Amino acid sequence: MAVDTTRSTVETTGAPAPGGRRRSTGKHPGRLRRALATHWYAWSMVAPVVIVIGVIIGYPLARGFYLSFTDANEANVERTIGVNHIPATYDNVGLDNYTSILTDDVFWDRLTWTVVWTVTCVALSFGLGLVLAVMLNRKLAGRGVYRTALILPWAVPAFVSVFTWRLLFNERSGLFNTLLTGAGFEQVSWLNDPTWAKISVIAVNVWLGVPFMLIALLGGLQAIPADLYEAAEMDGAGPWQRFRHITLPGLRSVSSTVVLLSAIWTFNMFPVIFLLTRGGPGDATEILVTYAYRLSFVISPRDYAGSAAWGVLILLLLALFAAGYRRALRKQGDVW
């Protein structure tokens, strides 16, 4: 029995008819319609989350972006006092807020310290996390106990950890100064000396960041085939050579992701700085995000427009960093 293959092909693939017009069979809906029809349950589950995130994040972001082009402060925003409703009287000032910030040495001083703080914390957290991950990836007695103990700092809420460290750093009754005094050394002004305050906030943030690095890198290590290490050892490769040529390349995709996430979190790490030193002593440990908070909630009159402009600049800096970081990874062949 002869089969009309031409007709069959045209009907199934939607190829053009002999007259040059495409024959529609109705069996191939649009890509979006097909995705909705196939994954309707997933879309229905995700939709509430997308809506909530849009309301919680999208609206404040748009509102802050708008306020950054005005001269809004606590004296001219819309407010209600008792039964009296006072309308907003602030005006649009264009790019004046951004010009004022970028020409002020305060911004560049805060930015310099924020970059130093971020790079130092991420580097130390990654280094310590990698060392601990390599150690815990080996067969070790009590390995489960060590893993639990090292993950605890991540499980404890950040503000609880920071307050605990603040007690340890207390100049008169803190544990650290008590140990130094008992050993015959002078007490250290951990949070009242600019240099020691910077060292203190970095130490606390590294303590909080190591568990995240440890978990991520340990998972990456366990995903590296053991056959590679066995083959390298049979070829005479030493521990350092195996680490350099197998471990590090095997962790490249994981490490690139955790470094980016850690850099973004550290750049905006408000709790550690504000709860431990409040940006002090003076402004020694003030980072960009804590200064933006200070403008909006601490300094009087509250400068909502200036704070919003600082927030937009922080967002732009992080977006530029993420884009540059991704481009650098692409050049190395690590596309994600």
C-alpha positions in Angstrom: 0.0 0.0 0.0 1.5 3.4 -1.1 1.9 6.0 1.5 1.7 9.7 0.7 4.9 10.8 2.5 4.7 14.3 1.1 1.3 14.9 2.6 2.3 13.3 5.9 5.4 15.5 6.2 3.5 18.6 5.4 0.8 17.9 8.0 3.1 17.0 10.8 5.8 19.7 10.3 3.7 22.5 9.0 5.8 22.8 5.8 4.6 25.2 3.1 1.9 23.9 0.8 2.6 23.8 -2.9 0.9 27.2 -3.3 3.5 28.8 -1.0 1.1 29.2 1.9 1.8 27.4 5.2 -0.8 24.9 6.1 -2.0 25.2 9.7 -2.8 22.0 11.5 -3.5 23.4 14.9 -1.2 20.8 16.5 1.7 23.3 17.3 0.6 26.1 19.6 2.9 29.0 20.5 5.9 28.3 22.7 4.4 30.3 25.6 1.1 28.5 25.3 2.8 25.1 25.1 4.8 25.9 28.2 1.7 27.0 30.1 -0.2 24.0 29.1 2.6 21.6 30.0 3.7 23.2 33.3 0.5 24.8 34.4 0.8 23.3 37.9 4.3 24.7 38.4 3.2 28.1 37.2 0.3 28.1 39.5 2.6 27.3 42.5 5.1 29.9 41.5 2.6 32.7 40.8 1.8 33.6 44.5 5.5 33.9 45.3 6.2 36.0 42.3 3.3 38.4 43.2 4.5 38.6 46.8 8.1 39.3 45.8 6.9 41.9 43.3 5.0 43.7 46.0 7.6 43.4 48.8 10.7 44.1 46.6 9.4 45.6 43.4 7.4 48.5 44.8 10.0 49.7 47.4 12.7 49.5 44.7 10.6 51.6 42.3 9.7 54.0 45.1 13.3 54.4 46.2 14.4 55.0 42.6 11.7 57.7 42.2 12.6 59.4 45.5 16.3 59.5 44.5 15.4 62.2 42.0 13.6 64.4 44.5 14.5 66.5 47.6 12.3 64.4 49.9 13.0 64.6 53.7 11.0 64.2 56.9 9.8 67.8 56.6 8.2 67.7 53.2 6.9 64.1 52.7 3.2 63.2 53.0 2.3 62.5 56.6 -0.6 62.4 59.0 -0.4 64.2 62.4 -3.4 63.4 64.5 -6.4 64.2 62.4 -4.5 66.5 60.1 -3.2 65.1 56.8 -0.3 67.0 55.3 0.4 66.5 51.6 3.9 66.0 50.2 5.7 69.2 49.0 9.0 67.8 47.8 10.2 68.6 44.3 12.0 66.9 41.5 15.7 67.8 41.5 16.9 65.6 38.7 20.4 64.2 39.2 21.4 66.7 41.9 21.5 64.0 44.6 23.8 61.8 42.6 26.0 64.7 41.7 26.3 65.7 45.3 27.1 62.1 46.4 29.7 61.5 43.7 31.5 64.7 44.4 31.6 64.2 48.1 34.7 62.6 49.7 32.4 60.8 52.2 31.1 58.5 49.4 34.6 57.6 48.2 35.9 57.0 51.7 33.0 54.7 52.5 33.3 52.9 49.1 37.0 52.3 49.7 36.5 50.7 53.1 33.5 48.8 51.8 35.6 47.2 49.0 38.5 46.4 51.4 36.0 44.9 53.9 34.3 42.8 51.2 37.5 41.5 49.5 39.1 40.7 52.9 36.1 38.9 54.2 35.4 36.9 51.1 39.0 35.9 50.6 39.4 34.7 54.3 36.0 33.0 54.3 36.8 31.2 51.0 40.3 30.2 52.1 39.2 28.8 55.5 36.1 27.2 54.0 38.2 25.4 51.4 40.7 24.2 54.0 38.0 22.8 56.3 36.1 21.3 53.3 39.2 19.4 52.2 39.8 18.2 55.7 36.2 17.0 56.2 36.1 15.3 52.8 38.5 12.7 54.1 37.7 9.8 56.3 38.0 11.2 59.8 36.9 9.9 63.1 34.0 12.0 64.4 33.5 13.7 61.0 29.8 14.2 61.6 30.4 16.0 64.9 32.9 18.3 63.3 30.6 19.1 60.5 27.8 20.0 62.9 30.0 22.2 65.0 31.3 24.1 62.0 27.8 24.6 60.6 26.4 26.0 63.8 27.4 29.7 63.2 25.3 29.6 60.1 22.3 28.2 61.9 22.3 30.8 64.7 20.6 34.1 63.7 23.1 36.8 62.8 22.0 39.3 65.4 22.3 36.7 68.2 25.9 35.9 67.0 26.8 39.6 66.7 25.6 40.4 70.2 27.5 37.4 71.6 30.7 38.6 69.9 30.0 42.1 71.3 30.1 40.7 74.8 33.3 38.8 74.0 34.9 42.1 72.8 33.8 44.1 75.8 36.8 46.1 76.9 36.3 45.8 80.7 34.6 42.4 81.2 34.9 40.6 77.8 36.4 37.2 77.6 39.2 38.2 75.2 40.6 40.9 77.5 40.2 38.7 80.5 42.4 36.1 78.8 44.9 38.8 77.7 45.1 40.2 81.3 45.5 36.7 82.7 48.4 36.1 80.3 50.1 39.3 81.3 49.2 41.4 78.3 47.5 44.8 78.2 43.8 45.0 77.4 42.8 45.9 73.8 40.2 48.4 72.9 38.5 46.0 70.4 35.6 48.2 69.4 36.9 51.7 70.4 40.1 51.7 68.4 39.7 52.2 64.6 42.2 49.6 63.6 41.0 47.0 66.1 37.4 47.7 65.3 38.0 46.9 61.6 39.8 43.7 62.5 36.9 42.8 64.9 34.1 43.3 62.3 36.1 41.3 59.7 36.7 38.5 62.2 33.0 38.3 63.1 31.9 38.3 59.4 34.4 35.6 58.5 33.1 33.5 61.4 29.6 33.9 60.0 30.7 33.3 56.4 32.9 30.2 56.7 30.0 27.7 57.2 28.4 28.7 53.9 31.7 28.3 52.0 32.3 25.0 53.8 29.0 23.5 52.9 29.1 24.6 49.2 32.7 23.5 48.7 32.3 20.2 50.5 29.4 19.4 48.1 31.7 20.3 45.2 34.5 18.1 46.5 32.2 15.1 46.8 31.1 15.6 43.2 34.6 15.2 41.9 35.1 11.5 40.8 37.5 9.6 43.0 38.9 7.9 39.9 40.7 11.1 38.9 42.6 11.1 42.2 43.5 7.4 41.9 44.7 7.8 38.3 46.8 10.9 39.2 48.3 9.1 42.2 49.2 6.1 40.0 50.9 8.5 37.6 53.1 9.8 40.5 51.3 13.1 41.2 51.8 14.4 44.7 49.2 15.9 47.0 49.8 19.5 45.9 49.7 18.5 42.2 46.4 16.6 42.7 45.0 19.6 44.6 46.1 22.1 41.9 45.2 20.1 38.8 42.1 18.1 40.0 40.6 19.8 43.1 40.7 23.4 42.1 39.4 22.9 38.5 36.7 20.6 39.8 35.5 23.3 42.2 35.6 26.1 39.7 31.9 26.2 39.0 31.0 26.0 42.7 33.6 28.4 43.8 32.7 31.0 41.2 29.1 31.0 42.4 29.8 31.1 46.1 32.3 33.9 45.7 29.8 36.1 43.8 27.0 35.4 46.4 29.4 36.0 49.3 30.6 39.3 47.8 27.1 40.6 47.4 26.1 39.6 50.9 29.2 41.0 52.4 29.0 44.3 50.5 25.5 44.8 52.1 26.3 43.1 55.5 24.3 45.6 57.6 23.8 43.5 60.8 27.5 42.9 61.6 28.6 46.5 61.2 25.6 48.2 62.7 25.1 45.9 65.7 28.8 45.5 66.5 30.2 49.0 66.1 27.3 51.1 64.6 29.9 52.3 62.1 32.3 53.5 64.7 34.4 54.5 66.4 33.6 57.7 64.6 33.0 56.4 61.0 35.9 54.0 60.9 33.8 50.9 60.1 30.9 52.6 58.2 30.1 50.9 54.9 27.8 52.2 52.2 24.7 50.5 53.3 25.0 51.5 57.0 25.5 55.1 56.0 22.4 55.0 53.7 20.5 53.7 56.7 21.9 56.5 58.9 20.7 59.2 56.5 17.2 57.8 56.4 16.7 56.9 60.1 19.3 58.4 62.4 20.5 61.8 61.1 18.1 64.6 61.6 16.4 65.8 59.4 16.0 62.5 57.8 17.2 62.7 54.2 15.0 60.1 52.4 16.0 61.3 48.9 19.8 61.1 49.7 19.4 57.7 51.3 17.5 56.5 48.3 20.2 57.8 46.0 22.8 56.0 48.0 20.7 52.8 47.7 20.5 53.1 43.9 24.2 53.6 43.6 24.8 50.5 45.8 22.5 48.5 43.5 24.3 49.8 40.4 27.7 49.0 41.8 26.7 45.4 42.6 25.1 45.0 39.2 28.3 46.2 37.5 30.3 43.9 39.6 28.1 40.9 38.8 28.2 41.7 35.1 31.9 42.1 35.0 32.4 38.9 37.1 30.2 36.9 34.7 32.1 38.3 31.7 35.4 37.3 33.3 34.0 33.7 33.8 32.8 33.6 30.2 36.3 34.3 29.0 37.6 31.4 31.1 34.9 29.1 29.8 32.8 29.0 32.9 29.4 30.1 31.6 26.4 30.2 34.0 
